[in-house]
Amino acid sequence: MESIQQTLEMIHSHGRFSGTPSLNRIRALMHALGDPQCSLRFVHIAGTNGKGSTALLTAAALEQSGYRTGLFISPYVLDFRERIQIDRQWISAEELSAYAARVAQAEHNLHLAEGETIGEFEFTTALALLYYAEKNCDIVVLEVGLGGRFDATNVIDAPEAAVITHIALDHMAVLGNTVEEIAADKSHIVKPGTVLICAPKQPGGVPEVLMQRCHEVNADYIETLSPELISSDFSGSKFICKGHELSIRMIGSHQIENAATAYEVLLCLRKKGWPIPDLAIERAFASALMPARQEVVSEDPLLMIDGAHNLDGVSALCTTLDEMLPPGGISLILGMVEDKQYRECIAMLTRRADNVYAVAADTPRSIPSSQIASCVREFSPYTNAFDCGDVRSALRRARASAYEDDVIVVCGSLYVASEAEKILRGDRKY
């Protein structure tokens, strides 16, 4: 059996994009594996922001209710195996290697059209679906990778429930230049006879686009109501959904809306015959936590890691900072990639910071740290900008300069968030 490193190198050797947008490749690969997805039942989740949190909360409640629950998330923060979970346990290194070998063999025997190859996300999706089927999952919470219409996860038949979280402008080169165009692409996870649960506070004409899709395929449409907030701080939030008081550890008003969406999904599953006790929902919501989603990792000074990397996500982070912190004493460790609206994001963030420690994300798409620092000086001349180069150096400098009541926020990119998570978990000296 190959080592886990060899397995990951083989998986990553597949291209990010592998031909004309289509489901033909993933359908061929799944058929070569015996179409294991046909034996599974799903909650299928698409959207721009909030997919991971909504997926985790839904899966946690299903697990608490006694169901063997698969969870497929994208991207990962700490480890590739994080993407493929059963009952919130990552796939083992040995199982990942074994299943990857089987998918690679099926891929080798395929006869695809000229110029078509299996992409990394298609390969990973096939591996996960085969794993969930053979591990006899009762239900799988399946997060879309990109878009919806031609995303590899859309190889499944009609799910128990389809979910659209908050729509915003991201991946415009692939999905469209307006929120309505992006919503139309994502809406294709809605299939005949299913039900669509829509997150609250969607922008523009997104609800109308989603309702139109439901009308076209004879699917039911449910729009989640905004919950009633009771309290919110850096330990989490309490709120009321449809008369039911709940609490979550996740920070920020946007997470309350993600939780409300997950709660609506669970109510929908109840109506479809899935017994899900209130106590299971309460326990799951109160304990579930995702890394790098406005995650407080230490105190004195308070240090938060957030993987927000587009305007909508950065806006949610800024809202949290505005609502929970007095002005002053905020330092950012900031890195971004070039295919995002990075100038707008940097302008929004730096107006709230006293200090910015600029870093380069660990990806070829990264903006140089010197360029980040220049943007900070351009947008906010009263903010101190330091070109630190790498995340470890930025963490050392920010912590050394911080006062007890200050706040340090690592943000701008999941790559940067991932590196900070690993440093902070593995090296307490910084």
Secondary structure, 3 states (H helix, E strand, C coil): CCCHHHHHHHHHCCCCCCCCCCCHHHHHHHHHCCCHHHHCCEEEEECCECHHHHHHHHHHHHHHCCCCEEEECCCCCCCHHHHEEECCEECCHHHHHHHHHHHHHHHHCCCCCCCCCCCHHHHHHHHHHHHHHHCCCCEEEEECCCCCCCCHHHHCCCCCEEEECECCCCCHHHHCCCHHHHHHHHHHHCCCCCEEEECCCCCCCHHHHHHHHHHHHCCEEEECCCCEEEEEECCEEEEEECCEEEEECCCCHHHHHHHHHHHHHHHHHHHCCCCCCHHHHHHHHHHCCCCCCCEEEECCCEEEECCCCCHHHHHHHHHHHHHHCCCCCEEEEECCECCCCHHHHHHHHHCCCCEEEEECCCCCCECCHHHHHHHHHHHCCCCEEEEEECHHHHHHHHHHHCCCCCEEEEECCHHHHHHHHHHHHHCCCC
